């Protein structure tokens, strides 16, 4: 298996998507570090490390701990994120704005920055970010979320440009509605048959971090299911 023995850092593994992706990578033989902020509900077989991925000293310590315990990080999956909507810009409070940027964009920036300090000297690495269809399909009342997810795409493009020719690649996936229990509960009238599944996302991520996936540097992969 390609992932056998590879050192991967997967953020957001306490969430519905991250939990499935982490289980998939662990099952494929990867040595997975799972940062968490509060009491963890994490897949078995990974290395749990307490870390707030929006705080730079925490992230720097996270990557150092991974390097010392598992080896230099080779794969980074920035899956952590959050969603907030319901306020138009005229009424949007700064706390919500800052929270969306911190969870969805700053976390990806910090984790990428400190993972690169190990990947670039090694001449190999894979960074994959998760954006959202909301970065393109703009909806009233979701500015903070949409802007943060659009920022993830710009960050990915900047990373890819700076990593060109280094052996490190940066890519992003853009899911539409993800079929999770939480989504089904919040969208009871939706059609799950049209949604993308966490398992499909996990398979795509596995290819993007492969040797062949290195050729996709800078690519933005839309995973819209039947939407």
DAVEN-V73549 format. One line per field, one symbol per residue. psi: psi as a letter, one per 30 degrees, with the letter a starting at -180 (. if undefined). A space follows every 10 residues. Layout:
psi=???
This chain:
psi=kefjfkjkkj lgffleeeee eeeeeefggl jkkjkleakk ilkkfljkkk kjggjeeeee eeeeeeeeef lkkfkkjifk llkklfklef fkkeeeeeee eeefeeeeee eeefeffeee ffgklkkklj blfffeikkk gheeeeeeee eeeeeeeeee effkgffklk lkkilbkkjl eeeeefifgl jffflkleee eeeeeeefgl eefffgkfkj jkifbg.
